[in-house]
Amino acid sequence: MPAVKKIRIIDSMRRTDIENSLKQSKRLDGRAILDYREISIETNVLQKTSGSASVKIGDSEVLAGIKVELGRPFPDTPDKGIIICNAELLPICSAFIEPGPPSEDAIELSRVSDRGIRESGMIDLPQLVIREGEDVFAVFIDIAVINEDGNLFDACSYAIAAALHGATMPTFKIENDKVVILEKVKPLPILSLPISTTFVKIGDKILLDPNAEEQTMCEARLTLVTDDKGNFVSAQKGKAGGFSFKEFNEMIEISKKKGEEIRKKIIKNDK
Amino acid sequence: MSKNNYIRTNGRAADELRKVSIKAGIIKNADGSAIIEFGKNKIIAAVFGPKEVHPKHMMRNDQAIIKCRYHMMPFSTDTRKNPSLSRREIEISKVIREAIQPAIIMEDYPRTAIEVYIEILQSDGGSRCAAINAASVALADAGINMRDLITACAAGKADGKIILDVDDVEDKTGEADMPLSILPNLGTITLFQLDGCLSEEEFKQALEMATNGCKKLYELQRNALMNKYFNNNKNKGV
């Protein structure tokens, strides 16, 4: 392993270009400040999973795969199935990512993705119980980042949402006190569709859907996750800068509106 | 129990903080330190630096770097915790670092590292907020140039009510937990997380409640520093 960790650097000329362009509320890739890049969602792309999705936001590409397997419940929630969610920054996704134990950023990405699903109650966990306190179904959600160009929080959120919406779970019977998994499958019980929106602050401008450069040079980042009832289910502020309360209230409004648009897109894709 | 005077299972009013005490300068060898007792939380924060950067390649020529480690002692929880850093602790170390950095005038200390170590001796929900409060006092105690103190406090929802300063039980049984840290004089939000479900109205209510909680903590932090440097609580000299 090389001793020096590679980090993405935006040189000062490029930075000035980005800042100057933002003064006119335009971004270098031609977008307005609250525009998303093109989002494409494809479901059931992997044969060996119970559900999968490939999501592209511009050049950011992530792949989510769901596996539903037999497991044991956590001792403090014997009446609920379990969710395990993990996101991995693969070394193929960028020149700045290397193999080895997960970095801080990878852990944050993974934990924020996990919270979005867990706290929204997206999966009807009591429905995953086979025998209370003994056997439950465990939903394993694994996300692979294939190509990194910023805003992985949203890409992972949409990939999980899309993959879970088309996902199935096995049926079972109990024979001689043993759980037997049958070949027939049924849809995974899904209750809501949480959608994440990520903002960054550069200068005095708030941008949606930052690309890699914008995300590297931004002062502060905020991810807000809303569900279909307009509730806020999870949030995470990142980067070593701050937001004012006014900016915060703006982002709350925008997040609800944009979340609704993207939700429609995912539902349409589902059908 | 009337609707207006809602009393929680732990006996607190909806907008009541747990008992908080902060003491600055408790570790001789550190450049700055503080201990905070926040309900049953007992947390030490110690600051070292500005000092030489190690490893060298992390050095920045134009500003300081901050290293922050949030660590829970094995005896700090109900069942023994593995002493190595968990994923949760790594994430919290990151968000705490990002919460305190906007307050520090980083350009004043080029080519140096400022190390912030946070040890949780006893945990009781809301430990990241308590830790930020302690770290902020420790940084000020170390004489690091700062724009403002950093104060943190959580709000949340339990039993259908919006409450201030969620404790361990309320966190586990409740519907939402929303830690917030601000720079109180500048009005900047530096840490924000949300776990759980809040409507827009509840969200705004919780944000306001947490902000008020932060302001109360600001006074306590200030008193802790006064106590050390002016020997009593009177605001002389400032």
Boltz contact constraints between the chains, C-beta under 6 A:
constraints:
  - contact:
      token1: [A, 4]
      token2: [B, 57]
      max_distance: 6.0
  - contact:
      token1: [A, 104]
      token2: [B, 90]
      max_distance: 6.0
  - contact:
      token1: [A, 104]
      token2: [B, 94]
      max_distance: 6.0
  - contact:
      token1: [A, 107]
      token2: [B, 87]
      max_distance: 6.0
  - contact:
      token1: [A, 107]
      token2: [B, 90]
      max_distance: 6.0
  - contact:
      token1: [A, 107]
      token2: [B, 91]
      max_distance: 6.0
  - contact:
      token1: [A, 108]
      token2: [B, 91]
      max_distance: 6.0
  - contact:
      token1: [A, 108]
      token2: [B, 94]
      max_distance: 6.0
  - contact:
      token1: [A, 111]
      token2: [B, 91]
      max_distance: 6.0
  - contact:
      token1: [A, 115]
      token2: [B, 195]
      max_distance: 6.0
  - contact:
      token1: [A, 119]
      token2: [B, 195]
      max_distance: 6.0
  - contact:
      token1: [A, 119]
      token2: [B, 196]
      max_distance: 6.0
  - contact:
      token1: [A, 231]
      token2: [B, 197]
      max_distance: 6.0
  - contact:
      token1: [A, 231]
      token2: [B, 199]
      max_distance: 6.0
  - contact:
      token1: [A, 232]
      token2: [B, 198]
      max_distance: 6.0
  - contact:
      token1: [A, 232]
      token2: [B, 203]
      max_distance: 6.0
  - contact:
      token1: [A, 233]
      token2: [B, 197]
      max_distance: 6.0
  - contact:
      token1: [A, 234]
      token2: [B, 194]
      max_distance: 6.0
  - contact:
      token1: [A, 235]
      token2: [B, 192]
      max_distance: 6.0
  - contact:
      token1: [A, 235]
      token2: [B, 194]
      max_distance: 6.0
  - contact:
      token1: [A, 236]
      token2: [B, 193]
      max_distance: 6.0
  - contact:
      token1: [A, 237]
      token2: [B, 191]
      max_distance: 6.0
  - contact:
      token1: [A, 237]
      token2: [B, 192]
      max_distance: 6.0
  - contact:
      token1: [A, 239]
      token2: [B, 98]
      max_distance: 6.0
  - contact:
      token1: [A, 240]
      token2: [B, 98]
      max_distance: 6.0
  - contact:
      token1: [A, 240]
      token2: [B, 101]
      max_distance: 6.0
  - contact:
      token1: [A, 241]
      token2: [B, 102]
      max_distance: 6.0
  - contact:
      token1: [A, 242]
      token2: [B, 102]
      max_distance: 6.0
  - contact:
      token1: [A, 242]
      token2: [B, 188]
      max_distance: 6.0
  - contact:
      token1: [A, 242]
      token2: [B, 189]
      max_distance: 6.0
  - contact:
      token1: [A, 242]
      token2: [B, 190]
      max_distance: 6.0
  - contact:
      token1: [A, 243]
      token2: [B, 189]
      max_distance: 6.0
  - contact:
      token1: [A, 244]
      token2: [B, 187]
      max_distance: 6.0
  - contact:
      token1: [A, 248]
      token2: [B, 189]
      max_distance: 6.0
